[in-house]
Amino acid sequence: MGLVVGLARDKYLPLVNRDSGNKTYPIWLLINPKYPTVLNNIWRHVLDEIQDKVYREIHSRIDTKDIYVRSVVSDCGIVPNTLNWWGSEVTLEIKLLREIVLEYHPKLLVTFGGFPYEFVRRVFESKPQKGPKYWNVDIIRDEFENSINNFEVNKTNVIPLLRKVNSSNRLVETSDSYSRNETEHYFHFVGTKISEMLIKNKDSLSIWLK
């Protein structure tokens, strides 16, 4: 399994066991182990937009080499579905991530798709808990905007992104079809919003290339 977290499109970091990077870094990427390609298909494009705007606005870039990447569960076999929704193994994984978050206090937890986002909601004991089919495209996009609007640099913030856009430009969280222009607009939209938030709080975030 390869992980793309940095600037270069051909930069891959091997996933050792279940994670890579540095837990002390303020930005964490949390993925479903069934879909590691989100790092290449979603995060890479969003990061391109972030870096472009950051450079234009403050003539700097995010130092990406230590971004922490973690599979929210260690085994694809315990990823919840409609038949085994949130078994005891997942509950233990939630407790483990809660302990790690409380120890390291990351500023941004970026999730991809419904399962990692609901997983992190349960890490923070957000209510009400949601079922396997709740997190469609529109709701995740609304949650993203809420997370940006309510960002507080002194706490851990969850930033939900969509899981995947495939070659037919169909977003997997819903049956709605998106054109290529709309797909590119999504990357630009979320990348711009995240970069604006980072720039606004630039003096409080230790994420910049020196």
Secondary structure as the mmCIF struct_conf table of DSSP 4:
data_model
#
loop_
_struct_conf.conf_type_id
_struct_conf.id
_struct_conf.beg_label_comp_id
_struct_conf.beg_label_asym_id
_struct_conf.beg_label_seq_id
_struct_conf.end_label_comp_id
_struct_conf.end_label_asym_id
_struct_conf.end_label_seq_id
STRN STRN1 GLY A 2 LEU A 3
BEND BEND1 GLY A 6 ALA A 8
TURN_TY1_P TURN_TY1_P1 ARG A 9 ASP A 10
STRN STRN2 LEU A 13 PRO A 14
STRN STRN3 VAL A 16 VAL A 16
TURN_TY1_P TURN_TY1_P2 ASN A 17 ARG A 18
STRN STRN4 ASP A 19 SER A 20
BEND BEND2 GLY A 21 GLY A 21
TURN_TY1_P TURN_TY1_P3 LYS A 23 THR A 24
BEND BEND3 TYR A 25 PRO A 26
STRN STRN5 ILE A 27 ILE A 31
TURN_TY1_P TURN_TY1_P4 PRO A 33 LYS A 34
TURN_TY1_P TURN_TY1_P5 PRO A 36 THR A 37
HELX_RH_AL_P HELX_RH_AL_P1 VAL A 38 VAL A 38
HELX_RH_PI_P HELX_RH_PI_P1 LEU A 39 TRP A 43
HELX_RH_AL_P HELX_RH_AL_P2 ARG A 44 ILE A 58
BEND BEND4 HIS A 59 HIS A 59
STRN STRN6 ILE A 62 ILE A 62
TURN_TY1_P TURN_TY1_P6 LYS A 65 ASP A 66
STRN STRN7 TYR A 68 SER A 71
BEND BEND5 VAL A 72 SER A 74
HELX_RH_3T_P HELX_RH_3T_P1 CYS A 76 ILE A 78
BEND BEND6 VAL A 79 VAL A 79
BEND BEND7 THR A 82 ASN A 84
TURN_TY1_P TURN_TY1_P7 TRP A 85 TRP A 86
HELX_RH_AL_P HELX_RH_AL_P3 SER A 88 TYR A 104
BEND BEND8 LYS A 107 LYS A 107
STRN STRN8 LEU A 108 PHE A 112
BEND BEND9 GLY A 113 GLY A 113
HELX_RH_AL_P HELX_RH_AL_P4 GLY A 114 VAL A 123
TURN_TY1_P TURN_TY1_P8 PHE A 124 GLU A 125
BEND BEND10 LYS A 127 PRO A 128
TURN_TY1_P TURN_TY1_P9 PRO A 132 LYS A 133
HELX_RH_AL_P HELX_RH_AL_P5 VAL A 137 ASN A 149
TURN_TY1_P TURN_TY1_P10 ASN A 150 ASN A 150
TURN_TY1_P TURN_TY1_P11 VAL A 153 ASN A 154
BEND BEND11 LYS A 155 LYS A 155
STRN STRN9 ASN A 157 LEU A 161
STRN STRN10 VAL A 165 VAL A 165
TURN_TY1_P TURN_TY1_P12 SER A 167 SER A 168
STRN STRN11 ARG A 170 LEU A 171
TURN_TY1_P TURN_TY1_P13 VAL A 172 GLU A 173
BEND BEND12 THR A 174 SER A 175
STRN STRN12 SER A 177 SER A 177
HELX_RH_AL_P HELX_RH_AL_P6 ARG A 180 LYS A 200
TURN_TY1_P TURN_TY1_P14 ASN A 201 ASN A 201
HELX_RH_3T_P HELX_RH_3T_P2 LYS A 202 SER A 204
STRN STRN13 TRP A 208 TRP A 208
#
